[in-house]
Amino acid sequence: MKRITTLVIVFLSGCDAKPAPPAAPKPAVRVYAAASLKEVATDIAAEWSKKSGRPAQFQFEATSTLARQIQEGAPAEIFITAAPEWLDKVTVTERYDWLSNTLVCVVPKGVQEFDLRTVDSLALANEQVPVGKYARAALAHLGIKIPERTIYGQNVRDVLSKVSQGGAKAGIVYSTDAAIDPGVRIAFTFPLDSHPKILYSVGLLKPDGKELFDALREPWAREMAKKRGFADLK
């Protein structure tokens, strides 16, 4: 009888034990990335989060705008630019060139006849925005004058929307941007030698972003980028 009583006491003591508190969620990796990377970066980060159990948080804008925000103290672990020189304007501990793209001129979907040399309305990104820099170089190389009626966009997606919504008769964007907007079609592809090589470069701002920084250049991540139309730099 004494033994049975002891077992009952042990059992009841176990019932009183409190469950261990759940593990604290892992903090998100904060990534500042060029606007044209919205879909591919989100895709890759979602896959990486499944593997690592850690979320990623994005801020998408023009590279020039993001660089200024980082300079002013905006919190970010990773900075992905659409032109490598913008990494020189912030403090990074590691960096690499990641992907490339193609520069194109888009027009509204229904437009059949088009000549870039005579278009009277063009949407361009501001001069400090990488796609705007590439566009101006390409136009100059081909001897095409920027039309008097030029509408300026804050980033490449802003330029894209100005064309698809009818604000401009044409606009210069990346081919990957054209692919995500059913309201436009590619009317002209600029030769690769008409502008500086388009380079997306990745910079590590803080050690806490190292795991995702490394993952972006793994084969599976590069393959996802290629499926979105980006060119691999291997």
Secondary structure, 3 states (H helix, E strand, C coil): CHHHHHHHHHHHHHHCCCCCCCCCCCCCEEEEEEHHHHHHHHHHHHHHHHHHCCCEEEEEECHHHHHHHHHCCCCCCEEEECCHHHHHHCCCCEEEEEEECCEEEEEECCCCCCCCCCCCCEEEECCCCHHHHHHHHHHHHCCCCCCCCEEEECCHHHHHHHHHCCCCCEEEEEHHHHHCCCCEEEEEECCHHHCCCCCEEEEECCHHHHHHHHHCCCHHHHHHHHHCCCEECC
